[in-house]
Amino acid sequence: MATIDKVAKQFELSIPTLHYYERAGLLPTILRNAAGHRDYGEKDIEWIQLIQCFRRSGMSISEIKKYVELCRSEEDTVDQRYELLLAQKNRVLKQMDVYQNNLKVIQRKIDYYAKKKDEKHDPLNPVKKK
């Protein structure tokens, strides 16, 4: 079991963020000790790792909550979880495409400037077009 301070430091999250995740229903299984303090178990730690992965990939809190609810459901929700994660994967792939295209433009500028550092004429500067 781990305290909220330890978990916050381990995952570089603020304590209010962990409280928010719990209130939002993203961490539904956190137990409390005799003093009423949160005790994070191994499963809670796994959920936090998953939540961080989902958040870094751009998944919304409401989508994560839906995923958690599907996981906790007593019904068979494998197909729904699959579809939810597949949709997120596709959003991530589209975003990666955007980043790749942006990176190409930036690299083109870098390559140009590497060759033309001392030249005053700059045809790639949109402000100084002549």
C-alpha positions as CSV (number, residue, x, y, z in Angstrom):
1,M,0.0,0.0,0.0
2,A,1.2,3.5,-0.8
3,T,0.2,6.9,0.5
4,I,-1.1,9.7,-1.7
5,D,2.1,11.6,-1.2
6,K,4.2,8.7,-2.5
7,V,1.9,8.0,-5.4
8,A,1.8,11.7,-6.4
9,K,5.6,11.8,-6.4
10,Q,6.0,8.5,-8.2
11,F,3.7,9.7,-11.1
12,E,4.6,13.4,-11.0
13,L,1.0,14.2,-10.3
14,S,-0.4,16.7,-7.8
15,I,-2.4,15.5,-4.9
16,P,-5.5,17.5,-6.1
17,T,-5.2,15.7,-9.5
18,L,-5.4,12.3,-7.7
19,H,-8.4,13.6,-5.7
20,Y,-10.0,14.7,-8.9
21,Y,-9.4,11.3,-10.6
22,E,-11.1,9.7,-7.6
23,R,-14.0,12.1,-7.6
24,A,-14.4,11.6,-11.4
25,G,-14.7,7.9,-11.0
26,L,-11.4,7.0,-12.6
27,L,-10.0,5.4,-9.4
28,P,-13.0,3.6,-7.9
29,T,-11.2,1.1,-5.7
30,I,-9.0,3.2,-3.4
31,L,-9.2,2.0,0.2
32,R,-8.8,4.1,3.3
33,N,-6.8,3.2,6.3
34,A,-8.0,3.4,9.9
35,A,-7.2,7.1,10.0
36,G,-9.2,7.7,6.9
37,H,-6.2,8.3,4.6
38,R,-6.1,6.8,1.1
39,D,-4.1,3.6,0.7
40,Y,-3.2,3.0,-2.9
41,G,-2.8,-0.7,-3.8
42,E,-1.1,-2.4,-6.7
43,K,-4.3,-2.3,-8.8
44,D,-4.8,1.4,-8.1
45,I,-1.2,2.0,-9.3
46,E,-1.9,0.1,-12.5
47,W,-5.0,2.2,-13.0
48,I,-3.0,5.4,-12.6
49,Q,-0.5,4.2,-15.1
50,L,-3.3,3.5,-17.6
51,I,-5.0,6.8,-16.9
52,Q,-1.7,8.6,-17.5
53,C,-1.2,6.7,-20.8
54,F,-4.7,7.6,-21.9
55,R,-4.4,11.3,-20.9
56,R,-1.0,11.6,-22.7
57,S,-2.6,10.2,-25.8
58,G,-5.3,12.8,-25.7
59,M,-8.2,10.8,-24.3
60,S,-10.7,12.9,-22.4
61,I,-11.7,12.3,-18.8
62,S,-15.2,11.4,-19.9
63,E,-13.8,8.7,-22.2
64,I,-11.6,7.3,-19.5
65,K,-14.5,7.3,-17.2
66,K,-16.6,5.4,-19.7
67,Y,-13.7,2.9,-20.1
68,V,-13.5,2.4,-16.3
69,E,-17.2,1.9,-16.1
70,L,-17.1,-0.7,-18.9
71,C,-14.3,-2.5,-17.1
72,R,-16.2,-2.5,-13.8
73,S,-19.5,-3.6,-15.5
74,E,-20.7,-7.1,-14.7
75,E,-21.9,-7.4,-18.3
76,D,-19.6,-8.5,-21.2
77,T,-18.2,-5.2,-22.4
78,V,-15.1,-6.4,-24.3
79,D,-16.5,-5.3,-27.7
80,Q,-17.2,-1.8,-26.4
81,R,-13.8,-1.5,-24.7
82,Y,-12.2,-2.7,-28.0
83,E,-14.1,-0.1,-30.0
84,L,-13.3,2.7,-27.6
85,L,-9.6,1.9,-27.6
86,L,-9.6,1.5,-31.4
87,A,-11.1,4.9,-31.8
88,Q,-8.5,6.4,-29.5
89,K,-5.7,4.6,-31.4
90,N,-7.0,6.1,-34.7
91,R,-7.1,9.6,-33.2
92,V,-3.5,9.1,-32.0
93,L,-2.4,7.9,-35.5
94,K,-4.1,11.0,-37.1
95,Q,-2.3,13.3,-34.6
96,M,1.0,11.5,-35.4
97,D,0.4,12.2,-39.1
98,V,-0.1,15.9,-38.3
99,Y,3.1,15.9,-36.2
100,Q,5.0,14.1,-39.0
101,N,3.9,16.7,-41.5
102,N,4.8,19.5,-39.2
103,L,8.2,17.9,-38.6
104,K,8.8,17.8,-42.3
105,V,8.2,21.5,-42.7
106,I,10.4,22.3,-39.7
107,Q,13.2,20.0,-41.0
108,R,13.0,21.7,-44.4
109,K,13.5,25.1,-42.7
110,I,16.4,23.7,-40.6
111,D,18.1,22.2,-43.7
112,Y,17.7,25.5,-45.5
113,Y,19.1,27.6,-42.7
114,A,22.0,25.1,-42.2
115,K,23.1,25.9,-45.7
116,K,22.3,29.6,-45.7
117,K,23.2,30.8,-42.3
118,D,25.2,33.8,-43.6
119,E,23.1,34.7,-46.6
120,K,20.9,37.7,-46.3
121,H,18.3,36.8,-48.9
122,D,15.7,34.4,-47.3
123,P,13.0,33.1,-49.7
124,L,11.5,31.0,-47.0
125,N,10.7,33.9,-44.7
126,P,7.1,34.7,-45.3
127,V,7.5,38.2,-43.8
128,K,10.3,39.2,-46.1
129,K,8.9,38.0,-49.4
130,K,9.8,40.2,-52.4
